[in-house]
Amino acid sequence: MPPAFSRLGSPELRTSIYQFTVYLPGAVAAIFLGIWLSEHGLPADQIGIINSLPMLGLLLLNMVVGRLADRADDWRTAIIVISIAAALAPIGLYFVNEFWGIVLVWSLCTISNGLVPPVIDAATVRMARRNGSDFGSIRVWATVGYVVGAAAIGATLTLFGPDGFITIYLVMTAARAGLGFVLPRFRAPALKPTLAEPKLQPVAGPRLRDSLQLWFILPLAAFALVNSSNSVIGGFAALLWHQNGIPDYFIGPLLAVAAAAEAIAMFLWRRFGGRFTARNMILVAAIAGLVRFTAMAFNPPVEVLFLVQTLHALSFGIGYLGVVHFIANWTHESNAAEAQGFANMLQQGAAMLALIAFGFLVEMFGAGAFFYSTLTSTIAIFCVLLSLRLRPPKDAQAAV
């Protein structure tokens, strides 16, 4: 049994319960959105715009919201506010039917939804380190929630059809907002002044821009490049597999096995993760991405696809843990959410470029478009190696 459930009502358990809901709205959108938009008569190019425009908003807002969250008395407050905003945004979907109306409302939905993960993850890793618990065994419940949600929500598509999309999405965001109120405080309680120790003037922590040196940015950029190809899987893999003759009944399991492998990696990481520094974890992700996406470019048979899909455990799961721990190792608590927002900004930018590029490459080369990912994964490897050369790891700072 993972440590998150070792004590009933512990901060770890309460955070794990909320993490379970973080990606449930995303699971609903992954299953329903494309079909719902098509039912409204929108062509593929407009559906692409609806999916990509919100990334621009996240690029602009991730760091700003992270900075505001860091200035709050506790990250819990910011998480609740963002979760409530994300629960209110979908109501507008009931009142729009044309392209621009859907663009506006869905952008609000996606942006508010996308602001949740960086803040809750920054808060969780700081709490886990203070309490001596394991971030991975808490964060994994977000992946478990996505897998369970996708399986359960997928069945509702048959029952309710595309018309059920808005209501189901709204219910998932409302459930997450409600569970935000059970979250614990993430920051250590402030010391109360006494006669012996009078109140001290607060000392400002270092600013994030002081950390934004080349050696710090390179590993974050490396994971952004690898993760951009993970994002492309969601946008194009099912289409390519279908066009290349993979039976439709394999497509769902091919996507599910990747998420399941990620969850297993996060559950097991504490047992051997201390042997690796955070940047070495990102390097492992880049190497796994190089193998995984290069194999996909050759349009392999389904048996091989199942095998390479398990590499998602490394190309995303271990890589993401590496990024979170790298940020926690080298930044101050006073800008934890802002730093995580900066990393997410890089990831959103790389994902947006990858999705745009793949749209053209798939038309020209089919599965060969994944050689784009071969290139980005290779660049990612060199980014991490250069960072390690510029600034060696802290001797005692492993990624546990």
N, C-alpha and C positions, 0 to 999 in steps of 0.2 A: 504494500500500500504506500503511495507516495507521501512524502512528508507533509504536503499541503493538507492532508486529512488526518494528521496524527492527533490533533487536539480540536475537539468540537468548539466552534465559535472563535477559533484563533484568527489573527489577522490574515494568516496565509490562507485559511479556508475561505474566509469572506472575500478575499481578493480572487481566489480561484473560481468562486461562483460567478463573480462578475466577469472574469476573463472568459468563462464559458459562453457568455452572451455577446462578446465583442464582435465576432464575425458572423453572427447569425443573420443580420440584415444583408451582409455580403453574400451569404449562401442563398438567400431568397432571390437576390438580384441575378446571381450567376445562373439560376435555373429559369427564372421567369422573364427577366427584363427584355431579352432579345425577342422572345415570342410575343410578349405584350406590345412592344413597339411595332413589330411586324403586323400584328392584328389591327393596329391603328393606321396601317397603310404607309408606314415610313420605309423608304428604300434603304439599302445597305450603306450607302455613303452617308446618309443622315444619321443612321444608327451609330456609325463610327464617330461622327461629330459629337453626338450625345454622350458617348462613352469617354471621349478624350478631353473635351472642354473642362470638365471638373478638375482634371489634373493640373491645369493651369492655375485654378483657384487655390488648390492645395499647395502649389509651388509658392504662391504669394503669402499664404496665411500660416503655414506650418511653424515657422520660426517666431512669428508675431504672437501666435496663440501660446506657443511654448514659453515665451518670455513672460507673458501675462500669468500663465500657470505657475511659473517659478516665483512670481511676486505675491501670489496668494498666500494666506496663512498656512494652507496645506494643499497639496495637489488634489486631494479629494474634492474640494470645492469646485475646482476647474472641471474635473471629470463629470461631476453631477450637472453643471451648467451646460457643458457640451452635449451630454447625453440627452438632456431635456430638449435642447435645440434640435438635435437629430431626430427626436420623436415627434416634434411638431412639424418639421419640414414636409413629411410625406402627405400630410393632409391636403396640401395643394394639388396633389396628383389627381384627386377626385374631380377637379374643376378645370383640367386642361385636356385638350384633345389634339391641338395642332402643334407643329414642329417647334416653334419658338417658345410657346408656353411650356412644353415638356422640357426643352433645353434649360429654361430658367429654373423650374421647380426641381428637376432631377439634379441639376448642378448644386442646388442648396442641400439636397439630400446627400449627395456623394461627398461634398466638402465637409459638412457637419459630421457625417459618419467617419470620414477619413481622418478627422482630427482626434478621434478617441484613442487609437492604438499608441501613438508616440507618447502621450501623456501618461496613460495607465502603465505602459512598459517602463518609462523612466521612473515613475513612482514605485513600481513593484521591485525593480532591481535595487533601489536604495533601501527599501524596507527589508528586503531579503538579506542584504549585506549586514544591516544593523542587527537583525535578529538571528543571524547565523543560519538562515534557511537557504534553500536553493531556488534561484530565479527560474531555472528551466522547468522544474516540477510544478511551478505555479503557472508559468506562461503556456505550458503545453495544453492546459485546459481550453485555451482559445482555439487551438487546432482541433482538439477533440470536439468542441462545440460546433465548429464548422463541419466536420465530418458527419456528426450525428444529425445536425440540422439539415445538411444537404440531403441525407438519406430520407429523413422524415418529411422534409418539405417537398422533396421530389415526388413523393406519393400524392401530395395534395394537388399537384398539377393535373393528375388524372381525375381527381374528384371535382375540383372547382374550375379547372381550365385557366387560361391566362387572366380572366376577369378577377380571379382571386388574388392577383399579385399585390395590389395596393394594400388591401386589408391585411394580408399576411405580413408584408413588409412593415406596416405600421405597428402590428402587434409585437413583432420582434424588437423594434426600436423602443416601444413603450416598456416592454419587459426589462430591457437593459437599463433604461432610465430609472425604473423603479428599484432595481437592484443596486443602483449607484448609491442609494441611501444606506445600504448595509456595509459599504466599504469602511475600512478602518482609517484612522489617521496614518499617514505615511511618514511624516517627518517626526523626529524625536521631539517630545514635549519641551517647550522652552523652560529654562531654569528660572525659578521664582526667586526674586531678591529677598535677602534676609539681612538682619542687622550686621551679621558677620561678613556677608557678601552682598553689598549694595548693588543695585541695578547698574549693569554696565551698558555703555552706549553700543548699539549694534555696529559690527564691523562689516563693511561691504565685502562680499566675496569677489573673486576675480571675474572678469567679464569673459564671455564666450569668445569674443574676437581675439583675446589674448592666446587662446588655444588654436586658432585657425591658422596654423602653419602647415607648410607643404607635407611634412611627415604625418600630420594628424589627418589632413584631408584625403590623402591618397588611399588609405584603407577603406574609408567611407565611400569614396568614388568607386573603388574596386568592387565592393559589394553591390553598389547601385548598378554597375554594369552587368554583373551576374544576375541580379534579381530582375533586371529589365527583361531578360529572357524567360525567367520564371513567369513574369506577367504575360508575356507573349503566348505561353502555353494556354492560358485561359482564353485568350482571344482567337487563336488560330489553330491550335492543335486538333481540336475536335473536327473542325472543317477539313483540315488536311488528311486526317485519318479516314474520315468518311469518303473523301474524294479518291483516296488511294486504296479503297477496297477493304478497309478494316470493318468488320461487322459492327453495326450500331450497338449491339448489346455488350461490346467490349469497351466502348468509349467511357461510360460511367466508371467501371472498375479501373480503367487506366488512370483516370483523374483521382479516384479515391485512394489507390495504392500509394500515390505520391504523398498525399496528406497523412495517410496512416504511417508511412515510413518516417515522416517528419515527427509525428507524435512519439513514436518509439524512440527515436534518437534523443528527443528532449527528456523523456522519462529516464533513459539510461545514462545521460551525459554526466551526471554527478559522480558516477562510479569511476570514470576515467578522465573527466574533463580537466582535472588539475594538472595533467601532464602537458597541456598545451597553453600557450599564451593566446591572447585574444586575436592578435594579428595572424598567428598561425592557423587559427580556426577559419578566418576569412580566406587565407591562402588555400586551405583544404576545399572550401566552397568553390573557389575559382577553378581549381583543378578538376573537381567533380563536374562543374558546369561545362568545362571544355570537353570532357569525355561524353557527358550526357547529350549535349546539343549537337556535337559533331556526329554522334551515332544517329541522331534523329534526322540529320540532313541526308543520310543515305536511304531513308524510307525503309527501315528494317521491318521484318515480320513481327507479328503481334507478341510473340514470345519474348523477343529481344526488347520490344517496347516496354513490356512489364518490368524487365530487369533494369533498363535505364531510368525508368520512372522512379524506382526506389532511390536513385541518386539524389532525388529531391531532399532526402534527409540531410544530405551534405550541402548541396548547392543552395538550399534555403535554410533549413533548420539549424545546422551548425554554424553557418555563416551569419545568420541573424543573431544567434547567441553571442558570437564573436563581436559583432558590432555593438550590441548593448553593453557588453562587458568592457570593450575598448573605450567606449564613451565614459562609462562609470570609472574606469581606471585613471583617465587622464583629464577629467573635468571636475568641477566643484559642484556640490549639491545645489548651490544657489542658481545654477544655470542648467540643471539636469534635463528638464523638459525642453528647453530651448535647443540644447545640443542634440537631443533626439529628434527634434523638429528639423534641425539642419540636415541630419542624416536622411530623414524622410523626404526632405525637399530634393536632395540629390537623387533619391530613388524614384520619386515621381517624375523628375525631369528625364532621367534615363529611360523610364518606362514609356513616357509619352513619345520620345524620339524613336524607340524601338517599335512601338505600335504603328507609328506613321511609316517607318521604313519597311516593316513587314508587309503592310498593305500593298506596296508596290512590288516587293521582292517575291511574294507568294504568287502574284499574277504572272511573273516572268519565269520563276524557277521552281515553283511548287515547294516540296519539302526541302529542296536545296537552299531555301531562304534561311534555314538554320545555320548555314555557314556564317551568317552575320553574327550569330551567337558565339561561334568559334572564335571570331575576331575579337569580340568584346571580352570573352573569357580570357583570351591570351593577354590582352591589354591589362585586365584586372590582375593577373599573376604578376606582371612586371610592376604594377602600382604597389602591390604589397611588398615585393622584394626591395623596391627602392625605398619605401618607408622604413623598412627594417634596417636598411643601410644608413639612412639619415639619422634615425633615432632607435637604438637597440631597445628591447623590452626592459621593463623594470625587473630586476633580478628576482624579486620576491612576489611579483604581481602576476599570478596565473589567473586564468579565466574561470575561477570557481566562485 
